[in-house]
Structure formats: structure tokens, C-alpha cells
């Protein structure tokens, strides 16, 4: 993937998710946004009672969102191992959803953590 592709996640949410899985497995790392107040969260489109934590497969994807209300957030790496072993089971217990590789409009899939865990396990087994 070259640099120009990095800055343009598309409106094809399934393709963005495929990029998310592939990049994460290739680099062993994902990226979230964190400030002194904690991790960046968005309300779920599907449920008023649930928050979604967006994560990106490249730091450049995440950095694009450090504007306006998220201007004081920093791009923070999360190891894939830590995500799979600790974060996803914990997020499931906390009833948090994940937003993998949301585009610049903060649009994309909302995933149940255990579904993402299953997808990573399938990809890693191949």
C-alpha cells in the first residue's frame, strides 16, 4: 500500500475492514486515540446505550481524526497480541463495540469484540 492509499479509506466498509485485518496482522499493531480523559469513543448508530471505540490499522488513518473535539488526542499504538488477549474480551464484558478503520467522516462498521476476535483467529490460522 503506498502513501496516497493510506489517506483514503473508502465508503466500502467491508474493504476497510479487510485492510484493517491485513495491516494489523502484517504489522502486529493497531492505533487508537487517547487523551487525558481516556480513549476516543463515539455513540453507536445501532444503540443509544453502547459506545464504539474506533481503531485504525495505520497511524496516518488515526491522525486524520485529531481535530476539533479530538484535537487534544494522541495516536497511541496497541499491540495486536494485547488487543486479542485482553482488550477484545474486556470490551465484550464492558459492552463496547469496535469501529475498525472508520473513514474520514467517522463512518464504518460497528463490530462486536468477539466477532472481531473470531475474524482475527480465522485470518491468523490461514
FIBA-511846 format. One record per residue: residue in one letter; x, y, z of N, C-alpha, C, O in turn. Coordinates in steps of 0.1 Angstrom, whole numbers, plus 5000, padded with zeros to 4 digits. Example, Ala and Ser with C-alpha at 12.3 -4.5 7.8 and 13.67 -1.06 7.14 Angstrom:
A513249435078512349555078513249675078514249675085;S512849785071513749895071512950005079513450115080;
***
This chain:
X500949885000500050005000500950125000501850145008;X500750214991501550334991500950454999499750445003;X501650555000501250665009499850735005499050765014;X499650744992498350804988497150724992496150774996;X497350594992496250504996495950515011494850495015;X497050545019496850555033495850655037495150635047;X495750765030494950875034493550865030492750955032;X493150755023491850755017491150615020491050535011;X490650595032489750485035488450515028488050635027;X487850425022486750445013485450435020485350415032;X484350445012482950425018482650275017481550245021;X483550195013483350045013483849995026485049965028;X482949985035483249945049483849805050484749785058;X483449715042483949585042485449585037486249515042;X485749665027487049675022487949735033489149695035;X487449845039488249905050488549805061489649805067;X487549715064487849615074488849515070489649465078;X488849475057489849385052491249445053492149375056;X491349575050492649645051493049645066494249615069;X492049665075492349665089492949535094493949535101;X492249425090492749295094494149265088495049225095;X494349295075495649265069496749345075497849295078;X496549475076497549565082497949515096499149515099;X496949495104497149455118498049325119498949315127;X497749235111498449105111499849125106500849075111;X500049205095501349235090502249315099503449285100;X501649415106502549505115502449465129503349495137;X501449385133501349345148500849455156501049455168;X500249565150499949685157498649745152498349745140;X497849815161496749895157496850025164497750045173;X496050125161496150255166494850315171493850305164;X494850365182493650435188494050575192495150625190;X493050655196493250795200492950805215491950765220;X493950865222493850875237494251015241495151075235;X493451065251493851195257493851175272493751065277;X494051285279494051275294492651225299492651175311;X491651235291490351195295490051045292488950995295;X490950985285490750845281490750825266491150915259;X490250715262490250675248489050745241488050775247;X489250775228488250835220487150735218487350625214;X485850775220484650695218483650775211483650895211;X482850705203481650755196480450685200480450565203;X479250755200478050685202477750585191478050615179;X477150475194476850375184475650425176474750485181;X475650395163474550415154473350325157472150355156;X473750205162472750095164472050105178470950055179;X472750155188472150155201472550275209473750305210;X471650345215471950465223472750435236473450515242;X472750305240473350265253474750215251475450175260;X475250215239476550155236477450255229477050335221;X478750255233479750335227480650245218480750125219;X481250315208482150245199483550315200483650435200;X484550225201485950275201486550255187486750145183;X486750365180487350355167488850315168489550365177;X489250225160490650185159491150185144490250155135;X492350215142492850215128494050125126494750095136;X494250085114495349995111496650065107497750005106;X496650195106497850275103497750405111496650455113;X498850455116498850575124498250695116497650785122;X498550695103498150815095496550815094495950925094;X495950695094494450695094493950755107492950835106;X494550725118494150775131494350925132493551005137;X495550965128495951105129495051205123494851315127;X494351165112493451255105492251295114491651395111;X492051225125490851255133491251345145490451375154;X492551375146492951465158492651605155493551695154;X491451635153490951775150489751805158489151715164;X489351935159488151975166488051915180488951935188;X486951845183486851795197487851695201488051665212;X488551635191489651535193491051595191492051525190;X491151725191492451795188493451765198494651755195;X493051735211494051705221494351555223495051515232;X493851475214494051335214495451305207495751375197;X496051195211497251145205497051015199496250935205;X497750985189497750855183498550755191499750775192;X497950645196498650555205498650415199497550365195;X499750345199499850215193499250115204499450125216;X498650005198498149895207498649775200498349755188;X499349685207499849565200498649475197497749465205;X498749405186497749305182497549205193496449165196;X498649155198498649055209497749105221496949025226;X498049225225497349285236495849295233494949275241;X495549345220494149355216493449225217492349215222;X494049115211493448985211493248925225492248865228;X494348935233494348865246493548935257492848875265;X493649075257493049145268491849245264490849235270;X492149325253491149425250489849375245488749415250;X489849285235488649235230487749165240486549195241;X488249065248487449005258486949115268485749105272;X487749205272487349305282486349405276485349445283;X486449435263485449525257484149455256483049515257;X484149325253482949245253482249255266480949275267;X482949235277482349245291481849385294480849395300;X482549485289482149625291481049675281480649785282;X480649585272479649625262480049745254479349845252;X481249735249481849835240481949775226482349655225;X481649845216481849805202483149855196483749955202;X483549805185484749855178484449905165483549855158;X485150015161484950075148486250065140487150145141;X486449955132487649935125487850015113486950015104;X488950095112489250175100488150265096487750255084;X487550335105486550435101487150535092488350575094;X486350585082486850675072486950815078486650835090;X487250915070487451055075486151115080486151205088;X485051055076483751105081483251035094482151045098;X484250955099483950865111482750775108481850755116;X482850715097481850615093482450485090483650475085;X481750375094482350245091481550135099480450165105;X482050015099481449905106481449925121482349995126;X480449875128480449865143480549715146479549645142;X481549675152481849525154481749495169482249565178;X481149375171481149315185482549265187483149195178;X483249285198484649245200484849095198485949065192;X483949015202484248865200484148825185484748735181;X483348905177483248875163484648915156485148845148;X485149025161486449065156487548965160488448935152;X487548915172488448815177488348695168489448645164;X487148655165486948535156487548555142488248475137;X487348675137487848715124489448705124490048655115;X490048765134491448765135491948615136492948585130;X491348535144491748395146491648325133492548245130;X490648345125490548285112491648335103492248245096;X491948465102492948515094494348465098495148425089;X494648455111495948405116496148255113497248215113;X495048185112495148035110495448005096495847895093;X495248105087495448075072496948075069497248055057;
***
